[in-house]
Amino acid sequence: MDRHEIAGHEVVKGTVKPTGNGAHVLVPRRWLDADVKVVRTSDPTSEDVPEDDTDE
């Protein structure tokens, strides 16, 4: 696992849930219009997810 240092204000721990053709993580409503970064801290466990499915 790589180590990354990110400066921020709050941390929310959650689980990624499927939605449509992608996935989402819920954050507090007060975060609306804020810039956020999502860091994956474990390997995906679902065998249904294609490995090259990125929106970069």
PDB file of N, CA, C, O and CB in Angstrom:
ATOM      1  N   MET A   1       0.843  -1.172   0.000  1.00  0.00           N
ATOM      2  CA  MET A   1       0.000   0.000   0.000  1.00  0.00           C
ATOM      3  C   MET A   1       0.892   1.238   0.000  1.00  0.00           C
ATOM      4  O   MET A   1       1.854   1.317   0.764  1.00  0.00           O
ATOM      5  CB  MET A   1      -0.961  -0.004   1.217  1.00  0.00           C
ATOM      6  N   ASP A   2       0.568   2.206  -0.860  1.00  0.00           N
ATOM      7  CA  ASP A   2       1.299   3.464  -0.897  1.00  0.00           C
ATOM      8  C   ASP A   2       0.859   4.351   0.259  1.00  0.00           C
ATOM      9  O   ASP A   2      -0.231   4.181   0.805  1.00  0.00           O
ATOM     10  CB  ASP A   2       1.086   4.182  -2.243  1.00  0.00           C
ATOM     11  N   ARG A   3       1.707   5.288   0.621  1.00  0.00           N
ATOM     12  CA  ARG A   3       1.372   6.241   1.675  1.00  0.00           C
ATOM     13  C   ARG A   3       1.246   7.616   1.033  1.00  0.00           C
ATOM     14  O   ARG A   3       2.133   8.050   0.297  1.00  0.00           O
ATOM     15  CB  ARG A   3       2.452   6.241   2.818  1.00  0.00           C
ATOM     16  N   HIS A   4       0.128   8.308   1.318  1.00  0.00           N
ATOM     17  CA  HIS A   4      -0.123   9.643   0.786  1.00  0.00           C
ATOM     18  C   HIS A   4      -0.474  10.570   1.933  1.00  0.00           C
ATOM     19  O   HIS A   4      -1.166  10.168   2.867  1.00  0.00           O
ATOM     20  CB  HIS A   4      -1.255   9.623  -0.274  1.00  0.00           C
ATOM     21  N   GLU A   5      -0.005  11.802   1.872  1.00  0.00           N
ATOM     22  CA  GLU A   5      -0.344  12.790   2.895  1.00  0.00           C
ATOM     23  C   GLU A   5      -1.256  13.824   2.263  1.00  0.00           C
ATOM     24  O   GLU A   5      -0.907  14.431   1.251  1.00  0.00           O
ATOM     25  CB  GLU A   5       0.938  13.462   3.497  1.00  0.00           C
ATOM     26  N   ILE A   6      -2.434  14.026   2.861  1.00  0.00           N
ATOM     27  CA  ILE A   6      -3.427  14.958   2.335  1.00  0.00           C
ATOM     28  C   ILE A   6      -3.824  15.912   3.447  1.00  0.00           C
ATOM     29  O   ILE A   6      -4.203  15.480   4.535  1.00  0.00           O
ATOM     30  CB  ILE A   6      -4.672  14.207   1.771  1.00  0.00           C
ATOM     31  N   ALA A   7      -3.738  17.207   3.178  1.00  0.00           N
ATOM     32  CA  ALA A   7      -4.194  18.215   4.142  1.00  0.00           C
ATOM     33  C   ALA A   7      -5.695  18.383   3.990  1.00  0.00           C
ATOM     34  O   ALA A   7      -6.191  18.466   2.866  1.00  0.00           O
ATOM     35  CB  ALA A   7      -3.457  19.581   3.936  1.00  0.00           C
ATOM     36  N   GLY A   8      -6.430  18.436   5.096  1.00  0.00           N
ATOM     37  CA  GLY A   8      -7.875  18.574   5.014  1.00  0.00           C
ATOM     38  C   GLY A   8      -8.484  19.009   6.323  1.00  0.00           C
ATOM     39  O   GLY A   8      -7.781  19.322   7.284  1.00  0.00           O
ATOM     40  N   HIS A   9      -9.815  19.026   6.348  1.00  0.00           N
ATOM     41  CA  HIS A   9     -10.553  19.499   7.509  1.00  0.00           C
ATOM     42  C   HIS A   9     -11.252  18.373   8.277  1.00  0.00           C
ATOM     43  O   HIS A   9     -11.286  18.397   9.508  1.00  0.00           O
ATOM     44  CB  HIS A   9     -11.568  20.518   7.076  1.00  0.00           C
ATOM     45  N   GLU A  10     -11.804  17.397   7.572  1.00  0.00           N
ATOM     46  CA  GLU A  10     -12.537  16.304   8.196  1.00  0.00           C
ATOM     47  C   GLU A  10     -12.299  15.015   7.419  1.00  0.00           C
ATOM     48  O   GLU A  10     -11.957  15.044   6.237  1.00  0.00           O
ATOM     49  CB  GLU A  10     -14.046  16.624   8.268  1.00  0.00           C
ATOM     50  N   VAL A  11     -12.482  13.895   8.091  1.00  0.00           N
ATOM     51  CA  VAL A  11     -12.378  12.587   7.451  1.00  0.00           C
ATOM     52  C   VAL A  11     -13.678  11.835   7.711  1.00  0.00           C
ATOM     53  O   VAL A  11     -14.180  11.822   8.835  1.00  0.00           O
ATOM     54  CB  VAL A  11     -11.138  11.781   7.983  1.00  0.00           C
ATOM     55  N   VAL A  12     -14.223  11.208   6.668  1.00  0.00           N
ATOM     56  CA  VAL A  12     -15.397  10.361   6.800  1.00  0.00           C
ATOM     57  C   VAL A  12     -15.009   8.982   6.302  1.00  0.00           C
ATOM     58  O   VAL A  12     -14.487   8.842   5.196  1.00  0.00           O
ATOM     59  CB  VAL A  12     -16.625  10.936   6.009  1.00  0.00           C
ATOM     60  N   LYS A  13     -15.259   7.969   7.108  1.00  0.00           N
ATOM     61  CA  LYS A  13     -14.978   6.593   6.709  1.00  0.00           C
ATOM     62  C   LYS A  13     -16.286   5.993   6.214  1.00  0.00           C
ATOM     63  O   LYS A  13     -17.311   6.091   6.889  1.00  0.00           O
ATOM     64  CB  LYS A  13     -14.369   5.749   7.896  1.00  0.00           C
ATOM     65  N   GLY A  14     -16.256   5.376   5.044  1.00  0.00           N
ATOM     66  CA  GLY A  14     -17.475   4.801   4.496  1.00  0.00           C
ATOM     67  C   GLY A  14     -17.173   3.635   3.585  1.00  0.00           C
ATOM     68  O   GLY A  14     -16.019   3.248   3.399  1.00  0.00           O
ATOM     69  N   THR A  15     -18.231   3.083   3.020  1.00  0.00           N
ATOM     70  CA  THR A  15     -18.121   1.980   2.075  1.00  0.00           C
ATOM     71  C   THR A  15     -18.697   2.429   0.746  1.00  0.00           C
ATOM     72  O   THR A  15     -19.759   3.050   0.707  1.00  0.00           O
ATOM     73  CB  THR A  15     -18.847   0.709   2.599  1.00  0.00           C
ATOM     74  N   VAL A  16     -18.015   2.124  -0.332  1.00  0.00           N
ATOM     75  CA  VAL A  16     -18.473   2.500  -1.668  1.00  0.00           C
ATOM     76  C   VAL A  16     -19.646   1.599  -2.046  1.00  0.00           C
ATOM     77  O   VAL A  16     -19.577   0.377  -1.913  1.00  0.00           O
ATOM     78  CB  VAL A  16     -17.314   2.387  -2.719  1.00  0.00           C
ATOM     79  N   LYS A  17     -20.729   2.227  -2.520  1.00  0.00           N
ATOM     80  CA  LYS A  17     -21.942   1.502  -2.916  1.00  0.00           C
ATOM     81  C   LYS A  17     -22.175   1.683  -4.408  1.00  0.00           C
ATOM     82  O   LYS A  17     -21.882   2.750  -4.948  1.00  0.00           O
ATOM     83  CB  LYS A  17     -23.178   1.993  -2.109  1.00  0.00           C
ATOM     84  N   PRO A  18     -22.699   0.658  -5.090  1.00  0.00           N
ATOM     85  CA  PRO A  18     -22.969   0.789  -6.520  1.00  0.00           C
ATOM     86  C   PRO A  18     -24.111   1.750  -6.797  1.00  0.00           C
ATOM     87  O   PRO A  18     -25.074   1.827  -6.035  1.00  0.00           O
ATOM     88  CB  PRO A  18     -23.286  -0.565  -7.118  1.00  0.00           C
ATOM     89  N   THR A  19     -23.990   2.486  -7.901  1.00  0.00           N
ATOM     90  CA  THR A  19     -25.062   3.368  -8.356  1.00  0.00           C
ATOM     91  C   THR A  19     -24.942   3.523  -9.862  1.00  0.00           C
ATOM     92  O   THR A  19     -23.911   3.987 -10.349  1.00  0.00           O
ATOM     93  CB  THR A  19     -25.002   4.757  -7.643  1.00  0.00           C
ATOM     94  N   GLY A  20     -25.968   3.147 -10.607  1.00  0.00           N
ATOM     95  CA  GLY A  20     -25.927   3.236 -12.070  1.00  0.00           C
ATOM     96  C   GLY A  20     -24.727   2.506 -12.631  1.00  0.00           C
ATOM     97  O   GLY A  20     -24.512   1.330 -12.334  1.00  0.00           O
ATOM     98  N   ASN A  21     -23.928   3.215 -13.458  1.00  0.00           N
ATOM     99  CA  ASN A  21     -22.712   2.636 -14.040  1.00  0.00           C
ATOM    100  C   ASN A  21     -21.477   2.928 -13.208  1.00  0.00           C
ATOM    101  O   ASN A  21     -20.360   2.641 -13.639  1.00  0.00           O
ATOM    102  CB  ASN A  21     -22.507   3.157 -15.446  1.00  0.00           C
ATOM    103  N   GLY A  22     -21.657   3.490 -12.027  1.00  0.00           N
ATOM    104  CA  GLY A  22     -20.523   3.856 -11.192  1.00  0.00           C
ATOM    105  C   GLY A  22     -20.734   3.443  -9.747  1.00  0.00           C
ATOM    106  O   GLY A  22     -21.363   2.425  -9.462  1.00  0.00           O
ATOM    107  N   ALA A  23     -20.200   4.244  -8.846  1.00  0.00           N
ATOM    108  CA  ALA A  23     -20.311   3.989  -7.419  1.00  0.00           C
ATOM    109  C   ALA A  23     -20.254   5.311  -6.676  1.00  0.00           C
ATOM    110  O   ALA A  23     -19.835   6.323  -7.238  1.00  0.00           O
ATOM    111  CB  ALA A  23     -19.195   3.034  -6.934  1.00  0.00           C
ATOM    112  N   HIS A  24     -20.675   5.312  -5.407  1.00  0.00           N
ATOM    113  CA  HIS A  24     -20.645   6.545  -4.625  1.00  0.00           C
ATOM    114  C   HIS A  24     -20.330   6.261  -3.165  1.00  0.00           C
ATOM    115  O   HIS A  24     -20.473   5.136  -2.685  1.00  0.00           O
ATOM    116  CB  HIS A  24     -21.977   7.281  -4.738  1.00  0.00           C
ATOM    117  N   VAL A  25     -19.899   7.304  -2.475  1.00  0.00           N
ATOM    118  CA  VAL A  25     -19.679   7.286  -1.033  1.00  0.00           C
ATOM    119  C   VAL A  25     -20.456   8.473  -0.486  1.00  0.00           C
ATOM    120  O   VAL A  25     -20.309   9.590  -0.983  1.00  0.00           O
ATOM    121  CB  VAL A  25     -18.130   7.358  -0.653  1.00  0.00           C
ATOM    122  N   LEU A  26     -21.275   8.248   0.525  1.00  0.00           N
ATOM    123  CA  LEU A  26     -22.050   9.339   1.098  1.00  0.00           C
ATOM    124  C   LEU A  26     -21.185  10.188   2.022  1.00  0.00           C
ATOM    125  O   LEU A  26     -20.376   9.667   2.789  1.00  0.00           O
ATOM    126  CB  LEU A  26     -23.261   8.793   1.858  1.00  0.00           C
ATOM    127  N   VAL A  27     -21.369  11.505   1.937  1.00  0.00           N
ATOM    128  CA  VAL A  27     -20.700  12.459   2.825  1.00  0.00           C
ATOM    129  C   VAL A  27     -21.774  13.365   3.425  1.00  0.00           C
ATOM    130  O   VAL A  27     -22.895  13.408   2.917  1.00  0.00           O
ATOM    131  CB  VAL A  27     -19.603  13.300   2.053  1.00  0.00           C
ATOM    132  N   PRO A  28     -21.452  14.081   4.487  1.00  0.00           N
ATOM    133  CA  PRO A  28     -22.443  14.957   5.102  1.00  0.00           C
ATOM    134  C   PRO A  28     -22.939  16.045   4.145  1.00  0.00           C
ATOM    135  O   PRO A  28     -22.174  16.550   3.323  1.00  0.00           O
ATOM    136  CB  PRO A  28     -21.858  15.597   6.344  1.00  0.00           C
ATOM    137  N   ARG A  29     -24.220  16.402   4.256  1.00  0.00           N
ATOM    138  CA  ARG A  29     -24.825  17.431   3.405  1.00  0.00           C
ATOM    139  C   ARG A  29     -24.079  18.764   3.520  1.00  0.00           C
ATOM    140  O   ARG A  29     -24.003  19.518   2.551  1.00  0.00           O
ATOM    141  CB  ARG A  29     -26.302  17.624   3.777  1.00  0.00           C
ATOM    142  N   ARG A  30     -23.540  19.049   4.685  1.00  0.00           N
ATOM    143  CA  ARG A  30     -22.827  20.331   4.863  1.00  0.00           C
ATOM    144  C   ARG A  30     -21.585  20.428   3.972  1.00  0.00           C
ATOM    145  O   ARG A  30     -21.001  21.504   3.848  1.00  0.00           O
ATOM    146  CB  ARG A  30     -22.419  20.508   6.333  1.00  0.00           C
ATOM    147  N   TRP A  31     -21.177  19.320   3.354  1.00  0.00           N
ATOM    148  CA  TRP A  31     -20.048  19.315   2.441  1.00  0.00           C
ATOM    149  C   TRP A  31     -20.430  19.746   1.030  1.00  0.00           C
ATOM    150  O   TRP A  31     -19.558  19.817   0.164  1.00  0.00           O
ATOM    151  CB  TRP A  31     -19.432  17.948   2.402  1.00  0.00           C
ATOM    152  N   LEU A  32     -21.691  20.033   0.773  1.00  0.00           N
ATOM    153  CA  LEU A  32     -22.112  20.466  -0.568  1.00  0.00           C
ATOM    154  C   LEU A  32     -21.247  21.622  -1.050  1.00  0.00           C
ATOM    155  O   LEU A  32     -20.966  22.550  -0.291  1.00  0.00           O
ATOM    156  CB  LEU A  32     -23.599  20.882  -0.567  1.00  0.00           C
ATOM    157  N   ASP A  33     -20.829  21.570  -2.297  1.00  0.00           N
ATOM    158  CA  ASP A  33     -19.986  22.577  -2.952  1.00  0.00           C
ATOM    159  C   ASP A  33     -18.554  22.620  -2.434  1.00  0.00           C
ATOM    160  O   ASP A  33     -17.801  23.517  -2.814  1.00  0.00           O
ATOM    161  CB  ASP A  33     -20.602  23.925  -2.785  1.00  0.00           C
ATOM    162  N   ALA A  34     -18.152  21.681  -1.579  1.00  0.00           N
ATOM    163  CA  ALA A  34     -16.764  21.618  -1.107  1.00  0.00           C
ATOM    164  C   ALA A  34     -15.953  20.733  -2.040  1.00  0.00           C
ATOM    165  O   ALA A  34     -16.506  19.857  -2.703  1.00  0.00           O
ATOM    166  CB  ALA A  34     -16.693  21.083   0.351  1.00  0.00           C
ATOM    167  N   ASP A  35     -14.649  20.956  -2.094  1.00  0.00           N
ATOM    168  CA  ASP A  35     -13.742  20.072  -2.830  1.00  0.00           C
ATOM    169  C   ASP A  35     -13.401  18.897  -1.917  1.00  0.00           C
ATOM    170  O   ASP A  35     -13.109  19.093  -0.737  1.00  0.00           O
ATOM    171  CB  ASP A  35     -12.437  20.833  -3.296  1.00  0.00           C
ATOM    172  N   VAL A  36     -13.435  17.690  -2.452  1.00  0.00           N
ATOM    173  CA  VAL A  36     -13.114  16.495  -1.665  1.00  0.00           C
ATOM    174  C   VAL A  36     -12.162  15.600  -2.445  1.00  0.00           C
ATOM    175  O   VAL A  36     -12.037  15.722  -3.664  1.00  0.00           O
ATOM    176  CB  VAL A  36     -14.400  15.719  -1.292  1.00  0.00           C
ATOM    177  N   LYS A  37     -11.494  14.701  -1.733  1.00  0.00           N
ATOM    178  CA  LYS A  37     -10.643  13.687  -2.339  1.00  0.00           C
ATOM    179  C   LYS A  37     -11.044  12.359  -1.726  1.00  0.00           C
ATOM    180  O   LYS A  37     -11.305  12.274  -0.526  1.00  0.00           O
ATOM    181  CB  LYS A  37      -9.111  13.992  -2.120  1.00  0.00           C
ATOM    182  N   VAL A  38     -11.092  11.319  -2.552  1.00  0.00           N
ATOM    183  CA  VAL A  38     -11.438   9.984  -2.078  1.00  0.00           C
ATOM    184  C   VAL A  38     -10.213   9.107  -2.225  1.00  0.00           C
ATOM    185  O   VAL A  38      -9.588   9.075  -3.285  1.00  0.00           O
ATOM    186  CB  VAL A  38     -12.654   9.391  -2.860  1.00  0.00           C
ATOM    187  N   VAL A  39      -9.866   8.394  -1.163  1.00  0.00           N
ATOM    188  CA  VAL A  39      -8.709   7.508  -1.166  1.00  0.00           C
ATOM    189  C   VAL A  39      -9.189   6.092  -0.896  1.00  0.00           C
ATOM    190  O   VAL A  39      -9.825   5.838   0.127  1.00  0.00           O
ATOM    191  CB  VAL A  39      -7.650   7.951  -0.111  1.00  0.00           C
ATOM    192  N   ARG A  40      -8.890   5.161  -1.812  1.00  0.00           N
ATOM    193  CA  ARG A  40      -9.241   3.751  -1.612  1.00  0.00           C
ATOM    194  C   ARG A  40      -8.199   3.132  -0.696  1.00  0.00           C
ATOM    195  O   ARG A  40      -7.003   3.193  -0.979  1.00  0.00           O
ATOM    196  CB  ARG A  40      -9.324   2.975  -2.976  1.00  0.00           C
ATOM    197  N   THR A  41      -8.657   2.529   0.417  1.00  0.00           N
ATOM    198  CA  THR A  41      -7.732   1.974   1.408  1.00  0.00           C
ATOM    199  C   THR A  41      -7.716   0.447   1.431  1.00  0.00           C
ATOM    200  O   THR A  41      -7.002  -0.149   2.238  1.00  0.00           O
ATOM    201  CB  THR A  41      -8.091   2.488   2.776  1.00  0.00           C
ATOM    202  N   SER A  42      -8.495  -0.193   0.556  1.00  0.00           N
ATOM    203  CA  SER A  42      -8.458  -1.650   0.444  1.00  0.00           C
ATOM    204  C   SER A  42      -8.784  -2.037  -0.987  1.00  0.00           C
ATOM    205  O   SER A  42      -9.309  -1.229  -1.752  1.00  0.00           O
ATOM    206  CB  SER A  42      -9.450  -2.321   1.439  1.00  0.00           C
ATOM    207  N   ASP A  43      -8.475  -3.268  -1.343  1.00  0.00           N
ATOM    208  CA  ASP A  43      -8.804  -3.755  -2.679  1.00  0.00           C
ATOM    209  C   ASP A  43     -10.293  -4.039  -2.768  1.00  0.00           C
ATOM    210  O   ASP A  43     -10.895  -4.475  -1.787  1.00  0.00           O
ATOM    211  CB  ASP A  43      -7.989  -5.020  -3.021  1.00  0.00           C
ATOM    212  N   PRO A  44     -10.909  -3.800  -3.939  1.00  0.00           N
ATOM    213  CA  PRO A  44     -12.315  -4.153  -4.112  1.00  0.00           C
ATOM    214  C   PRO A  44     -12.501  -5.664  -3.929  1.00  0.00           C
ATOM    215  O   PRO A  44     -11.631  -6.451  -4.304  1.00  0.00           O
ATOM    216  CB  PRO A  44     -12.824  -3.704  -5.509  1.00  0.00           C
ATOM    217  N   THR A  45     -13.634  -6.060  -3.353  1.00  0.00           N
ATOM    218  CA  THR A  45     -13.874  -7.477  -3.128  1.00  0.00           C
ATOM    219  C   THR A  45     -14.873  -8.056  -4.111  1.00  0.00           C
ATOM    220  O   THR A  45     -14.986  -9.277  -4.224  1.00  0.00           O
ATOM    221  CB  THR A  45     -14.358  -7.701  -1.725  1.00  0.00           C
ATOM    222  N   SER A  46     -15.605  -7.201  -4.831  1.00  0.00           N
ATOM    223  CA  SER A  46     -16.624  -7.676  -5.763  1.00  0.00           C
ATOM    224  C   SER A  46     -15.975  -8.173  -7.042  1.00  0.00           C
ATOM    225  O   SER A  46     -15.112  -7.506  -7.612  1.00  0.00           O
ATOM    226  CB  SER A  46     -17.637  -6.565  -6.077  1.00  0.00           C
ATOM    227  N   GLU A  47     -16.399  -9.359  -7.491  1.00  0.00           N
ATOM    228  CA  GLU A  47     -15.883  -9.898  -8.748  1.00  0.00           C
ATOM    229  C   GLU A  47     -16.653  -9.344  -9.939  1.00  0.00           C
ATOM    230  O   GLU A  47     -16.270  -9.591 -11.082  1.00  0.00           O
ATOM    231  CB  GLU A  47     -15.954 -11.426  -8.743  1.00  0.00           C
ATOM    232  N   ASP A  48     -17.742  -8.591  -9.696  1.00  0.00           N
ATOM    233  CA  ASP A  48     -18.568  -8.024 -10.759  1.00  0.00           C
ATOM    234  C   ASP A  48     -17.964  -6.759 -11.366  1.00  0.00           C
ATOM    235  O   ASP A  48     -18.360  -6.352 -12.459  1.00  0.00           O
ATOM    236  CB  ASP A  48     -19.947  -7.719 -10.227  1.00  0.00           C
ATOM    237  N   VAL A  49     -17.016  -6.134 -10.677  1.00  0.00           N
ATOM    238  CA  VAL A  49     -16.484  -4.840 -11.084  1.00  0.00           C
ATOM    239  C   VAL A  49     -15.336  -5.021 -12.062  1.00  0.00           C
ATOM    240  O   VAL A  49     -14.363  -5.703 -11.743  1.00  0.00           O
ATOM    241  CB  VAL A  49     -16.023  -4.038  -9.864  1.00  0.00           C
ATOM    242  N   PRO A  50     -15.427  -4.411 -13.273  1.00  0.00           N
ATOM    243  CA  PRO A  50     -14.297  -4.473 -14.212  1.00  0.00           C
ATOM    244  C   PRO A  50     -13.095  -3.727 -13.641  1.00  0.00           C
ATOM    245  O   PRO A  50     -13.267  -2.683 -13.012  1.00  0.00           O
ATOM    246  CB  PRO A  50     -14.693  -3.879 -15.587  1.00  0.00           C
ATOM    247  N   GLU A  51     -11.888  -4.237 -13.847  1.00  0.00           N
ATOM    248  CA  GLU A  51     -10.699  -3.619 -13.269  1.00  0.00           C
ATOM    249  C   GLU A  51     -10.331  -2.296 -13.930  1.00  0.00           C
ATOM    250  O   GLU A  51      -9.753  -1.437 -13.265  1.00  0.00           O
ATOM    251  CB  GLU A  51      -9.538  -4.565 -13.368  1.00  0.00           C
ATOM    252  N   ASP A  52     -10.637  -2.096 -15.192  1.00  0.00           N
ATOM    253  CA  ASP A  52     -10.244  -0.887 -15.904  1.00  0.00           C
ATOM    254  C   ASP A  52     -11.380   0.123 -16.012  1.00  0.00           C
ATOM    255  O   ASP A  52     -11.371   0.925 -16.946  1.00  0.00           O
ATOM    256  CB  ASP A  52      -9.750  -1.242 -17.281  1.00  0.00           C
ATOM    257  N   ASP A  53     -12.342   0.128 -15.121  1.00  0.00           N
ATOM    258  CA  ASP A  53     -13.492   1.028 -15.169  1.00  0.00           C
ATOM    259  C   ASP A  53     -13.173   2.317 -14.411  1.00  0.00           C
ATOM    260  O   ASP A  53     -13.544   2.470 -13.247  1.00  0.00           O
ATOM    261  CB  ASP A  53     -14.751   0.343 -14.574  1.00  0.00           C
ATOM    262  N   THR A  54     -12.471   3.255 -15.094  1.00  0.00           N
ATOM    263  CA  THR A  54     -12.114   4.526 -14.475  1.00  0.00           C
ATOM    264  C   THR A  54     -12.694   5.674 -15.261  1.00  0.00           C
ATOM    265  O   THR A  54     -12.875   5.580 -16.474  1.00  0.00           O
ATOM    266  CB  THR A  54     -10.602   4.673 -14.367  1.00  0.00           C
ATOM    267  N   ASP A  55     -12.984   6.756 -14.573  1.00  0.00           N
ATOM    268  CA  ASP A  55     -13.531   7.965 -15.192  1.00  0.00           C
ATOM    269  C   ASP A  55     -12.511   9.098 -15.198  1.00  0.00           C
ATOM    270  O   ASP A  55     -12.877  10.251 -14.966  1.00  0.00           O
ATOM    271  CB  ASP A  55     -14.800   8.408 -14.461  1.00  0.00           C
ATOM    272  N   GLU A  56     -11.255   8.801 -15.454  1.00  0.00           N
ATOM    273  CA  GLU A  56     -10.220   9.834 -15.401  1.00  0.00           C
ATOM    274  C   GLU A  56     -10.208  10.651 -16.652  1.00  0.00           C
ATOM    275  O   GLU A  56      -9.399  11.570 -16.782  1.00  0.00           O
ATOM    276  CB  GLU A  56      -8.859   9.225 -15.179  1.00  0.00           C
TER     277      GLU A  56
END
